[in-house]
Amino acid sequence: MRAACVLIACAALHAQSPLDVTNGLAGMVDRYLTGLATQQLQARAARIAGIHTAAEVEARQAYIHEKMLEEIGGFPGRSELEPRITGVLDRGDYKIEKLVFQSQPHYYVTANVFVPANGKAPYPAVLGTAGHSADGKAMELYQRVWVALAKRGFLVLAYDPPGQGERLEYLDLATGASRLPGGGTREHTMAGLQCILTGTNVARYFIWDGIRAFDYLLTRPDVDPKRIAVTGNSGGGTQSSYLAAFEPRLAAAAPSCYLTSWEKLWGGPGPQDAEQVFVNFLKDGLNLSDFLIAFAPKPIQMATATRDFFPIEGAKAAYAEAQGIFQVLDAGNRIGFFEFDDTHGWSKPRREATYRWLARWLQGREDDGTEPDFQVDSPEALRCTETGQVAATFAGAETVQSLNQALAGQLYATRSGVGGKNIQALVSQRLQLTTSRGTFRSSNRGAIQREGYRIEKIELEPEPGITVPALAFVPSAGPVRKPAVIYVNPAGKAADAEEKGPLEAMAREGNIVLAIDVRGWGESGPSAVGTGGYSQAYGTAMRALLVGKTMAGMQAADLLAAFDYLASRSDVSPARIGVFGKGKGGILAIFAAVLEPRIKRVTTVNTPESYMAMVRMKIYSEDDLVDVVVPGVLRDFDLPDVRKALGRRLVLR
């Protein structure tokens, strides 16, 4: 159905600058996405409340696993671990083995194995997942857990996550430090956005490392294969929660300072690292408590901090919901909740709660959890590699970026839209758009007169809750119906609107020029400061992915609404409407033109070459990619395929 236009006469609103159309658009996109998230979370809560039998729990668990596996893009195949013990430290009542193994060919994982000297093998074992820290597994705070468990008779395999400890993937060889400082967060997101383009998630590498670490433990005669647990804090709490859902051989789990609810996390602090954002997670009817539900009826404990940035209210809600599921399975005593009134981190009370939980379920005994005083080793002493870094020690060592690039190459070779084949349907599917569009609304908000033309201030409403401000440069002379150009620039509609500027030049050539602020740019663009160390643009883009939207798809829809608006004007020739896209705006322009064949011409200037080029970049600016990323796009097409489909309609500059 073609769009209908409803014109509304309204008085001009107060604007912040002469070329602003309206006000109050800050946070508009997040408010819109919040509405979608609220609907999805409420629908999910109703489904969980309807679970009353063991069979219904089993069905939910199968659904959780199916959807989460789909969201991370599946796992690579198993390969040889090639484990090597590169050194041993004798610490009296325990020893530390320095281990290197390959979770994928040439993808090296560095680990320390803390082996009890007392007790009798085979020992219960614990996978130790490190949270965000430059030292990874060797961080002093985390070592306290590994050592305290070893002293209690647990064998502990603590390993570095990607981008931390000895596994820096953006290593500056001159300084030995990461080119992206931040305890791993920036390294994770740098590779994480690129993974989205291949239909995967950087989390798959974290999870697969843990699964292969479990495989390694099974090769050791001193490990009891039926008594293996996982524990970790913060980012390690994330990983241990993921492994609870993805590794069915685990006997127990004890994540700390991570699990909460998206209802509470959404507004503050919002989405975190790329490995903590699964595409379509909320759209698929999932919440963070599903990691607990997936593990039922095996024992799992949440350790929480009252004043954590992961909201305690959400943690309590997640526990209460999951506890109901455990009770359906007559396993209410197998889910635990520990809270201490402090801030984020694996503080001593939470560490001691972890010891009590693991002793109860893996050793069959009650433990008071007291952590004695002891010395831990320096990160240098625990090094598993000769240089202290995988990237500097092993020639040809893979990274998440290199593995994802190789996957992209495989997908690219078999993409279904090669050469522009069936491109309209493929673009529609990936952007979740159609060529049929609903009713939009438009409002005139005043005008500015300049010599030879006027600037009309227009508000477009492509859908409820979204306002697209626009400036229409209308020549004073010329035919009744004029050619028109939609102008889209990431810097905003006013960036080129100065007198004697590019928009004026187009108008003086006889065109009606409609410069628009698609959602998230210009007047509804992000503030300079985000929350939790993440930019607002990043947070908004991640929220979109969680609810099954993309910024590029929503912005392309805004551009199409602008086309419909121009086509409805009595002074525009509908057969002579073009689009001019600058920078990333060029990507939106070619998407819109493929979806709307009535667009006569598309001109792009300084537009990114391809998604493959983005995947190949070692380091890039987050701002260059975050709002144009399209999940799984390289499985179907790339930008050159879209350009090919446009043929002579496309002009490149």
FENLINUR-V692316 format. One record per backbone hydrogen bond with DSSP energy under -0.5 kcal/mol. CO is the residue of the C=O (numbers start at 0). NH is the residue of the N-H. Records with the same first field share a line. If there is no record, write none. Layout:
# FENLINUR-V692316
CO = NH, NH
This chain:
# FENLINUR-V692316
0 = 436
3 = 439
4 = 6
5 = 441
7 = 9, 443
16 = 19
24 = 27
26 = 30
27 = 31
28 = 32
29 = 33
30 = 34
31 = 35
32 = 36
33 = 37
34 = 38
35 = 39
36 = 40
37 = 41
38 = 42
39 = 43
40 = 44
41 = 45
42 = 46
43 = 47
44 = 48
45 = 49
46 = 49
47 = 50
49 = 51
52 = 56
53 = 57
54 = 58
55 = 59
56 = 60
57 = 61
58 = 62
59 = 63
60 = 64
61 = 65
62 = 66
63 = 67
64 = 68
65 = 69
66 = 70
67 = 71
68 = 72, 73
69 = 72
71 = 200
80 = 101
83 = 85, 99
86 = 97
88 = 90, 95
90 = 92
92 = 116, 117
93 = 90
94 = 96, 114
95 = 88
96 = 98, 112
97 = 85, 86
98 = 110
99 = 83
100 = 102, 108
103 = 106
105 = 107, 397
106 = 102, 103
108 = 100
109 = 159
110 = 98
111 = 113, 157
112 = 96, 114
113 = 155
114 = 94
122 = 223
123 = 154
124 = 228
125 = 127, 156
126 = 128, 230
127 = 129, 158
128 = 232
132 = 135
133 = 164
134 = 137
135 = 138
138 = 142
139 = 143
140 = 144
141 = 144, 145
142 = 146
143 = 147
144 = 148
145 = 149
146 = 150
147 = 151
148 = 151, 153
149 = 152
153 = 155
154 = 125
155 = 113, 157
156 = 127
157 = 111
158 = 129
160 = 163
163 = 166
165 = 389
166 = 162
169 = 178
170 = 172
171 = 174, 175, 176
176 = 171
181 = 184
182 = 132
183 = 187
184 = 188
185 = 189
186 = 190
187 = 191
188 = 192
189 = 193
190 = 194
191 = 195
192 = 196
193 = 196, 197
194 = 197, 199
195 = 198, 631
196 = 633
200 = 203
201 = 204, 205
202 = 206
203 = 207
204 = 208
205 = 209
206 = 210
207 = 211
208 = 212
209 = 213
210 = 214
211 = 215
212 = 216
213 = 217
214 = 218
215 = 218
216 = 219
219 = 222
221 = 122
222 = 224
223 = 226
226 = 124
227 = 250, 251
228 = 126
229 = 253
230 = 128
231 = 255
232 = 235
233 = 237
234 = 238
235 = 239
236 = 240
237 = 241
238 = 242
239 = 243
240 = 244
241 = 244, 245
242 = 246
245 = 247
246 = 249
250 = 298
251 = 229
252 = 300
253 = 231
254 = 302
255 = 233
260 = 263, 264
261 = 265
263 = 267
264 = 269
272 = 275
273 = 276
276 = 278
277 = 280
279 = 283
280 = 285
281 = 284
286 = 289
287 = 290
288 = 291, 292
289 = 293
290 = 294
291 = 294, 295
292 = 295
294 = 297
298 = 252
299 = 335
300 = 302
301 = 303, 337
302 = 256
303 = 339
304 = 307
308 = 310
310 = 314
311 = 315
312 = 316
313 = 317
314 = 318
315 = 319
316 = 320
317 = 321
318 = 322
319 = 323
320 = 324
321 = 325
322 = 326
323 = 327
324 = 328
325 = 330
326 = 329
330 = 333
331 = 334
333 = 299
335 = 301
337 = 303
339 = 305, 341
341 = 306
344 = 346
346 = 349, 350
347 = 351
348 = 352
349 = 353
350 = 354
351 = 355
352 = 356
353 = 357
354 = 358
355 = 359
356 = 360
357 = 361, 362
358 = 362, 364
369 = 371
377 = 381
379 = 382
388 = 391, 392
389 = 392, 393
392 = 394
393 = 396
398 = 402
399 = 403
400 = 404
401 = 405
402 = 406
403 = 407
404 = 408
405 = 409
406 = 410
407 = 411
408 = 412
409 = 413
410 = 413
411 = 414
414 = 417
416 = 419
417 = 420
419 = 422
421 = 425
422 = 426
423 = 427
424 = 428
425 = 429
426 = 430
427 = 431, 432
439 = 5
440 = 460
441 = 7
442 = 444, 458
443 = 9
445 = 456
447 = 454
449 = 452
451 = 475
452 = 449
453 = 455, 473
454 = 447
455 = 457, 471
456 = 444
457 = 469
458 = 442
459 = 467
460 = 440
462 = 465
465 = 462
466 = 468
467 = 459
468 = 516
469 = 457
470 = 472, 514
471 = 455, 473
472 = 474, 512
473 = 453
479 = 481
481 = 572
482 = 511
483 = 577
484 = 486, 513
485 = 487, 579
486 = 515
487 = 581
488 = 491
489 = 521
491 = 494
493 = 496
495 = 502
497 = 500
500 = 504
501 = 505
502 = 506
503 = 507
504 = 508
505 = 508, 510
506 = 509
510 = 512
511 = 484, 513
512 = 472, 514
513 = 486, 515
514 = 470
515 = 488, 517
517 = 520
519 = 525
520 = 523
521 = 524
530 = 533
533 = 530
534 = 538
535 = 539
536 = 540
537 = 541
538 = 542
539 = 543
540 = 544
541 = 545
542 = 546
543 = 548
544 = 279, 547
545 = 281, 282
549 = 553
550 = 554
551 = 555
552 = 556
553 = 557
554 = 558
555 = 559
556 = 560
557 = 561
558 = 562
559 = 563
560 = 564
561 = 565
562 = 566
563 = 567
564 = 567, 568
565 = 568
568 = 571
570 = 481
571 = 573
572 = 575
573 = 576
575 = 483, 577
576 = 599, 600
577 = 485
578 = 580, 602
579 = 487
580 = 604
581 = 489, 584
582 = 585
583 = 586, 587
584 = 588
585 = 589
586 = 590
587 = 591
588 = 592
589 = 593
590 = 594
591 = 595
594 = 596
595 = 598
597 = 599
600 = 578
601 = 650
602 = 580
603 = 652
604 = 582
609 = 613
610 = 614
611 = 615
612 = 616
613 = 616
619 = 621
620 = 623, 624
621 = 624, 625
624 = 627, 628
629 = 632
631 = 634
632 = 635, 636
634 = 415
635 = 416
637 = 640, 641
638 = 642
639 = 643
640 = 644
641 = 645
642 = 646
643 = 646
645 = 648
646 = 649
648 = 601
650 = 603
